[in-house]
Amino acid sequence: MQTMTRNELTAFLTGIRGATFATLTTETEPKLLKTGNTLGSVRKVSRVNVCLGFQYEAAVNRQRIREDGIPDFEAKPRQWGERIPGTVLVSHNGKTYLETKVEKSLDHKYLGTNGTVLADELIAPFLPKKGATRQGTEKEIIVRDYSIDSIRHLACKGEEYVIVG
């Protein structure tokens, strides 16, 4: 396993061309509802299989075909951020994000302010409800943008990297 700085990670991701599969470990701060929430600061550590360099509209239409639907989905422009041309990256308010299509969630855990693991059942009441999509599919195509700062580990193209700095 190798180490990689955030700048090296950004450079590595900038060089990705075409659909590429990867496994990420990320650490994020989930948005929690405030009403009745006494949990304080919570962090979520997730491990996910993702596809980089995918085409969202094509992915939704392929899923529609698999479900015997009509492949006439048209994607709307991004709601936030600006795609960095020719890359898998998005820029927003001076930060860089990695756009991914989630293939499979492998594992996750929530950590409280002192680093203790919090049960999913404890967090669930404070997670915002997900809205309906306009994809017209039974199986949702899940797109997630991860801040480069939140990526802790990357496995891609036969190599594994611990992200430092």
N, C-alpha and C positions, 0 to 999 in steps of 0.2 A: 504494500500500500504506500502511495506517495502522498506528499503534502503539496498543497497548492494555495497560493494567496487569492484573495478576492479579485485582484486585478488579473492574475493568471487565469482564474476561472472565467472572467468576462471575456478575455482574449480567446480561450478555448471554445467557449460557446459561440463566439462571433464566427468561428471557422466551421461550424456545423452546417452542412448542406444536405437537403433532403430529409426525409423522415428517418429519425434516429431514436432508438430506444435507450432509456437510461433508468437508473434507480437513484432516487434522491432521499436523503434524510434532511428534514428541515425542522427549524425551531421557530415557531411563530407565536404571536399573541392573538388568540382568537377574540373576535368581537363578541362580547357577552352582554346580555340585557342587564340593565342596572337595577330595575325594580326588584327589591327583595334579595339582591345579590350581596352576600357578605363574604364572598370568596377572596376578594382582593385581586391582586395581579395573578393571572394564570398564563402559563406557557403551554403550548402544544408541540410535542415532538412527534413527527410523522415520518413514516417510511413508505414511499410510493413508487410504483413502476409508472413511468410516463413515456409519452412519445413527444419528441421535439421536432420542429420543422414540419408539422402536419398542416393540412389545409382544412380548416374548420368546416366550411361549407361542404366540401367533398366528403368529410367524415360523417356529417349528419345525413347526407344523401345516401351514402353507402349503408348506413344503419337503417334508413327508411326502406331501402331495397331488401335488406335482410328480413325486415318485418312486413314484407309484401306491400309496402307503401309506394307512393309516387315520389320520385326523386326530384322534387321541384323546390326544395328549400333554398332560400337566398339569405345569406348572412347580412346583418346590418353592420354599420361601422362600429369599431370599438367604442365602448361607453366612456372609457378613460384611457389616458396614456397614448403614446404614439409609437407605432412599430418602428424599430430602427431598420431601415431598408436592407434587404438581403440577409437578415439575421433572424434568430429565434428570440431576440430581445426586444423589450419595450421600455421606453423612457417615460417617466412621469414625475413631475416636480423635482427634478434633479436626481432621482434615484433610478436604478436599472433593475428590471424585472425579467425573469425567464418565463416565457409563455409555454405552457405544457398542456397536453391532453392526458388526463389521468386514465391509465389503463387498469390499474388495480391498486387499492390501498392494502399495504402489507401489514402495517402495525401503526398504532398511535398510543400516546399516553399524555395525560394532562398533569402538569406539575404546579403545585401551589407555590406561594412566595418563599417558603423555606426549602423548596426542592422535593417535598413529599409528593408521591403519586396520588392523584385524586381520582376516585371512581367515576366512570362515565356517567353513572346514574346521578351523581352529585352535580355534574356540569350540565347535563341534558336540559333541565328546566330553564337555563339561562342562555341557551343557544338560540339565535334567531331562526324562525321558521323559513324554510327555503320556498321561494316563489316558483310558480309554474314556468316552464320554458315554452318557447314557441317552436321547438324543434319538430313536434309532431311524431315523436318516437316513444316507444315504451321504455327503452333503455336510453337514458340521457347520455349525451356526449359531454363529459365534464371537462371544462377548461379551467385551469388554475394558473395564476400568475404569481410566481414566488420571487420575492425580493432577493437579489443576489446576497444581501446581508443575512438572510435567513437560512441559506443552504450550508449545511454542516458536513455533508458527505455526498460524493457523486461517484457512481459506477457507470461507465460509458465506454463503448468501443473496446471492451476487454480490459480496461484499466480501472483502478479504484483510487479515489483521491479523498483525503481529509482536507477540508477547507480551513485555513488558518488566517488570522489577522482580521 
